[in-house]
Amino acid sequence: MSTSDARLRIGFIPLCDATALIVAVDKGFAAAEGLDVELVREVSWSNIRDKLNIGLFDAAHLIAPVAIASSLGIGHVKVPIVAPFGLGVNGNAITVSPALHSALADAAAGDLTDPMVSARALARVVAARRNQGAEPLTFGMTFPFSTHNYHLRFWMAAGGVDPDEDVRLVVLPPPYMVESLASRHVDGFCVGAPWNSVAVDLGIGFILHFVSEILARAAEKVLGVRSRWAEEHPDLLARLVRAHDRAAAFVEDVANRDEVTALLAAGNRIDVAPDVIRRTLDGRMKVAPDGAMRVSDRYLLIGRHSAGRPEPLQAAWLYAQMVRWGQAPLSAEMLATAKAVFRPDLYDAAVGSSEPDMAGEPADGIGAFAGPAFDPSDIAAHLAAWKIRHA
């Protein structure tokens, strides 16, 4: 292998679920595998996707549904992508403006931290606004093919809100979410850490829900590479996966958290206050401007509970959401293609993995707060269980 073969350009968005990637490079785990990696910070998922697809990036910190949509050829050109490593499970949150939080609290019949209570409260707020002739509420999400889009829709629809008829969903790059809430262009958003916490710290947002309260286990970001590149560079890919696996283990050791926080807070990485990043990694989140805290050991899984091992079941769930919301037709072939994006075989071959550590994980692999257990072998039944859908 020539020296040039081991030089890689990898794109990322400044989010905490890029932690394993950043640590793999900045802590030297990639170099220990003989890899010279240049990390390129980007602002939008369309930039990441396009540069990966045309070969300007060898690999990318990629939102999981983008890898699936690219492989299916929906929403853009068809470029098959494989994901041999999961960069994060969970990590998203839904944040709302103080005005919307107050309206939801007034409309809630129960504890607002219960996602079913808040979803039904949202339905009441939406109905009241309609009766008053007010503009629909606007929520930001990061991409049409995004977990953020599907998490918002899943939550809203469970409470009786049709996300395509009753509210507006707009696409915003993650770093622009806070500014859009501050300027009142949006009433809320779903985004990954640290941007929810930044809004809370500025006093302009309330974290309503962690995604782990909506879906106990939700694949979020993956390390994505073009399928052809993976076939042409199997040794490079294995080394890249090993570097990430070691980095994830390093991150999950609490003794290393201060060092990891400093790496992520750097100006060329995530570039936010170290305290915000540390709270994210610890799952100890300030959820309101008055300092109220909420703690969850599931807020963001980077290495524990086998978060690095990609699960085809998660790809099936994401494909089911694409079908539910009219982005893709339902077909056995497309389901198989979607599941084949997530490659536990490549992960296992690279790290010598045995049985994944799934103790305490939801029985169906998803653990949704509403609806039936998810069965990837019967997407039609899953869709039929929902009153609100556009399949």
PADRENTOR-230389 format. One record per residue (C-alpha): x, y, z; residue in one letter. Coordinates in steps of 0.2 Angstrom, whole numbers. Example, Ala and Ser with C-alpha at 12.3 -4.5 7.8 and 13.67 -1.06 7.14 Angstrom:
// PADRENTOR-230389
<r <62 -22 39> A>
<r <68 -5 36> S>
//
This chain:
// PADRENTOR-230389
<r <0 0 0> M>
<r <8 17 -5> S>
<r <8 32 6> T>
<r <-4 41 -5> S>
<r <-17 26 -3> D>
<r <-17 29 16> A>
<r <-22 48 14> R>
<r <-40 51 17> L>
<r <-52 66 16> R>
<r <-67 64 27> I>
<r <-81 77 29> G>
<r <-90 81 45> F>
<r <-104 92 52> I>
<r <-100 101 69> P>
<r <-110 89 80> L>
<r <-107 79 95> C>
<r <-110 63 86> D>
<r <-95 66 76> A>
<r <-85 63 92> T>
<r <-78 46 87> A>
<r <-72 52 70> L>
<r <-64 68 78> I>
<r <-56 58 92> V>
<r <-50 44 80> A>
<r <-40 58 70> V>
<r <-35 70 84> D>
<r <-30 57 97> K>
<r <-20 47 85> G>
<r <-30 31 83> F>
<r <-31 33 64> A>
<r <-12 37 63> A>
<r <-9 21 73> A>
<r <-18 12 59> E>
<r <-7 20 46> G>
<r <-20 32 40> L>
<r <-17 51 37> D>
<r <-34 58 38> V>
<r <-39 76 34> E>
<r <-55 81 42> L>
<r <-65 94 32> V>
<r <-79 103 42> R>
<r <-95 107 32> E>
<r <-111 116 36> V>
<r <-125 106 27> S>
<r <-129 88 24> W>
<r <-131 91 5> S>
<r <-113 97 4> N>
<r <-108 81 14> I>
<r <-118 70 2> R>
<r <-113 78 -14> D>
<r <-94 78 -10> K>
<r <-95 60 -4> L>
<r <-104 54 -20> N>
<r <-93 62 -32> I>
<r <-77 57 -23> G>
<r <-71 73 -15> L>
<r <-72 64 1> F>
<r <-67 46 4> D>
<r <-78 44 19> A>
<r <-90 55 29> A>
<r <-99 58 45> H>
<r <-116 55 37> L>
<r <-134 56 43> I>
<r <-141 38 42> A>
<r <-156 41 30> P>
<r <-145 50 18> V>
<r <-135 35 15> A>
<r <-151 25 12> I>
<r <-158 38 1> A>
<r <-142 39 -9> S>
<r <-142 20 -11> S>
<r <-160 19 -16> L>
<r <-158 34 -29> G>
<r <-172 44 -21> I>
<r <-171 63 -19> G>
<r <-154 64 -29> H>
<r <-143 53 -40> V>
<r <-141 35 -36> K>
<r <-124 32 -27> V>
<r <-123 16 -17> P>
<r <-116 19 1> I>
<r <-111 7 14> V>
<r <-110 11 33> A>
<r <-98 -1 42> P>
<r <-98 9 58> F>
<r <-111 18 68> G>
<r <-105 35 74> L>
<r <-120 38 86> G>
<r <-136 31 92> V>
<r <-149 44 99> N>
<r <-142 61 102> G>
<r <-156 72 94> N>
<r <-168 82 104> A>
<r <-183 93 101> I>
<r <-182 111 106> T>
<r <-196 124 107> V>
<r <-197 142 109> S>
<r <-202 149 126> P>
<r <-219 155 119> A>
<r <-223 137 112> L>
<r <-217 129 128> H>
<r <-229 140 138> S>
<r <-243 136 126> A>
<r <-239 117 127> L>
<r <-239 118 146> A>
<r <-255 126 146> D>
<r <-263 114 134> A>
<r <-255 98 142> A>
<r <-266 86 151> A>
<r <-253 78 161> G>
<r <-234 78 163> D>
<r <-226 88 148> L>
<r <-211 77 149> T>
<r <-221 62 143> D>
<r <-220 63 123> P>
<r <-238 57 121> M>
<r <-244 71 133> V>
<r <-234 84 123> S>
<r <-239 78 106> A>
<r <-258 79 111> R>
<r <-254 96 118> A>
<r <-247 101 102> L>
<r <-263 95 93> A>
<r <-273 107 104> R>
<r <-261 121 101> V>
<r <-262 118 82> V>
<r <-281 118 83> A>
<r <-282 133 93> A>
<r <-271 143 81> R>
<r <-281 137 66> R>
<r <-297 143 74> N>
<r <-289 160 78> Q>
<r <-283 161 60> G>
<r <-264 161 65> A>
<r <-250 156 54> E>
<r <-245 137 56> P>
<r <-231 133 68> L>
<r <-214 131 59> T>
<r <-202 118 64> F>
<r <-184 116 58> G>
<r <-176 99 53> M>
<r <-159 96 45> T>
<r <-164 87 29> F>
<r <-179 79 20> P>
<r <-170 62 22> F>
<r <-165 64 40> S>
<r <-169 56 57> T>
<r <-174 74 63> H>
<r <-188 74 50> N>
<r <-194 57 55> Y>
<r <-192 60 74> H>
<r <-202 76 73> L>
<r <-215 67 62> R>
<r <-217 52 72> F>
<r <-219 62 88> W>
<r <-232 74 80> M>
<r <-242 61 72> A>
<r <-244 50 87> A>
<r <-253 65 95> G>
<r <-264 68 80> G>
<r <-254 81 71> V>
<r <-252 79 52> D>
<r <-234 86 49> P>
<r <-238 89 31> D>
<r <-255 98 34> E>
<r <-255 105 51> D>
<r <-238 113 53> V>
<r <-223 118 42> R>
<r <-207 108 42> L>
<r <-192 118 35> V>
<r <-174 112 31> V>
<r <-160 121 41> L>
<r <-142 116 43> P>
<r <-138 111 61> P>
<r <-127 127 65> P>
<r <-141 138 59> Y>
<r <-155 131 70> M>
<r <-151 142 85> V>
<r <-151 158 75> E>
<r <-167 154 67> S>
<r <-176 151 84> L>
<r <-169 167 90> A>
<r <-175 177 75> S>
<r <-192 168 77> R>
<r <-191 161 60> H>
<r <-195 144 68> V>
<r <-205 139 83> D>
<r <-195 124 87> G>
<r <-183 112 79> F>
<r <-176 94 80> C>
<r <-157 93 79> V>
<r <-142 84 86> G>
<r <-131 90 100> A>
<r <-124 103 105> P>
<r <-136 115 96> W>
<r <-151 111 108> N>
<r <-140 115 123> S>
<r <-134 131 115> V>
<r <-152 137 113> A>
<r <-156 134 131> V>
<r <-140 142 137> D>
<r <-145 158 127> L>
<r <-162 158 135> G>
<r <-171 156 119> I>
<r <-176 138 120> G>
<r <-183 124 130> F>
<r <-178 106 127> I>
<r <-194 97 126> L>
<r <-189 79 123> H>
<r <-173 69 120> F>
<r <-175 57 105> V>
<r <-172 43 117> S>
<r <-188 47 125> E>
<r <-197 45 108> I>
<r <-187 30 102> L>
<r <-176 21 114> A>
<r <-163 16 101> R>
<r <-162 26 85> A>
<r <-147 25 73> A>
<r <-142 43 70> E>
<r <-125 45 61> K>
<r <-114 33 52> V>
<r <-97 32 44> L>
<r <-102 32 26> G>
<r <-91 27 11> V>
<r <-96 23 -7> R>
<r <-99 5 -10> S>
<r <-87 4 -24> R>
<r <-73 13 -13> W>
<r <-76 -1 0> A>
<r <-74 -15 -13> E>
<r <-58 -7 -19> E>
<r <-50 -3 -3> H>
<r <-55 -17 10> P>
<r <-39 -15 20> D>
<r <-41 4 21> L>
<r <-59 2 27> L>
<r <-55 -11 40> A>
<r <-41 0 47> R>
<r <-53 15 47> L>
<r <-67 5 56> V>
<r <-54 -1 69> R>
<r <-48 17 72> A>
<r <-66 23 75> H>
<r <-70 8 87> D>
<r <-55 12 98> R>
<r <-59 30 98> A>
<r <-77 26 103> A>
<r <-70 15 118> A>
<r <-59 30 123> F>
<r <-74 42 123> V>
<r <-85 31 133> E>
<r <-71 30 147> D>
<r <-77 43 159> V>
<r <-59 46 164> A>
<r <-55 53 147> N>
<r <-70 65 146> R>
<r <-60 81 150> D>
<r <-48 77 136> E>
<r <-62 72 123> V>
<r <-71 88 128> T>
<r <-56 99 124> A>
<r <-53 91 107> L>
<r <-72 93 102> L>
<r <-72 111 108> A>
<r <-58 117 97> A>
<r <-62 130 84> G>
<r <-60 119 69> N>
<r <-70 105 76> R>
<r <-87 109 85> I>
<r <-82 126 92> D>
<r <-94 128 106> V>
<r <-91 130 125> A>
<r <-83 115 133> P>
<r <-97 114 146> D>
<r <-110 111 133> V>
<r <-100 97 126> I>
<r <-97 89 142> R>
<r <-115 89 147> R>
<r <-119 81 131> T>
<r <-106 67 133> L>
<r <-112 64 151> D>
<r <-131 64 147> G>
<r <-134 78 160> R>
<r <-143 91 150> M>
<r <-150 108 155> K>
<r <-167 108 147> V>
<r <-173 125 152> A>
<r <-166 143 154> P>
<r <-169 143 173> D>
<r <-156 129 174> G>
<r <-168 114 176> A>
<r <-158 98 172> M>
<r <-163 81 165> R>
<r <-152 66 165> V>
<r <-152 51 153> S>
<r <-139 38 151> D>
<r <-146 35 134> R>
<r <-145 53 127> Y>
<r <-131 49 115> L>
<r <-123 32 114> L>
<r <-106 32 105> I>
<r <-98 16 110> G>
<r <-108 8 123> R>
<r <-122 -5 120> H>
<r <-113 -9 104> S>
<r <-118 8 96> A>
<r <-104 6 84> G>
<r <-110 -9 76> R>
<r <-123 -5 62> P>
<r <-139 -14 63> E>
<r <-149 -17 47> P>
<r <-165 -17 57> L>
<r <-162 2 60> Q>
<r <-160 4 42> A>
<r <-177 -5 39> A>
<r <-185 7 52> W>
<r <-179 22 43> L>
<r <-184 15 26> Y>
<r <-202 12 33> A>
<r <-202 31 38> Q>
<r <-198 36 20> M>
<r <-212 25 14> V>
<r <-224 32 28> R>
<r <-221 50 22> W>
<r <-222 47 4> G>
<r <-204 48 0> Q>
<r <-202 30 -7> A>
<r <-213 16 -13> P>
<r <-214 0 -3> L>
<r <-205 -14 -11> S>
<r <-196 -29 -5> A>
<r <-181 -25 -16> E>
<r <-180 -7 -9> M>
<r <-181 -14 9> L>
<r <-167 -26 5> A>
<r <-156 -12 -3> T>
<r <-159 -1 12> A>
<r <-155 -14 25> K>
<r <-139 -18 15> A>
<r <-132 -1 18> V>
<r <-129 -5 36> F>
<r <-114 -18 36> R>
<r <-112 -27 53> P>
<r <-101 -40 43> D>
<r <-88 -27 39> L>
<r <-88 -21 57> Y>
<r <-86 -38 64> D>
<r <-72 -42 52> A>
<r <-63 -27 56> A>
<r <-64 -27 75> V>
<r <-66 -46 78> G>
<r <-82 -43 86> S>
<r <-92 -57 94> S>
<r <-110 -55 101> E>
<r <-116 -37 102> P>
<r <-119 -30 119> D>
<r <-138 -27 119> M>
<r <-142 -30 137> A>
<r <-156 -18 142> G>
<r <-160 -13 124> E>
<r <-178 -13 118> P>
<r <-184 -30 112> A>
<r <-189 -24 95> D>
<r <-173 -14 93> G>
<r <-182 2 92> I>
<r <-192 5 108> G>
<r <-205 18 101> A>
<r <-216 27 114> F>
<r <-231 24 103> A>
<r <-238 11 92> G>
<r <-234 -8 90> P>
<r <-217 -16 91> A>
<r <-207 -14 75> F>
<r <-206 -29 63> D>
<r <-194 -26 49> P>
<r <-202 -41 40> S>
<r <-219 -33 39> D>
<r <-217 -15 34> I>
<r <-235 -15 28> A>
<r <-242 -19 45> A>
<r <-231 -6 53> H>
<r <-238 7 41> L>
<r <-256 1 43> A>
<r <-255 4 62> A>
<r <-254 23 59> W>
<r <-269 34 56> K>
<r <-258 48 49> I>
<r <-247 43 35> R>
<r <-244 48 17> H>
<r <-239 31 10> A>
//
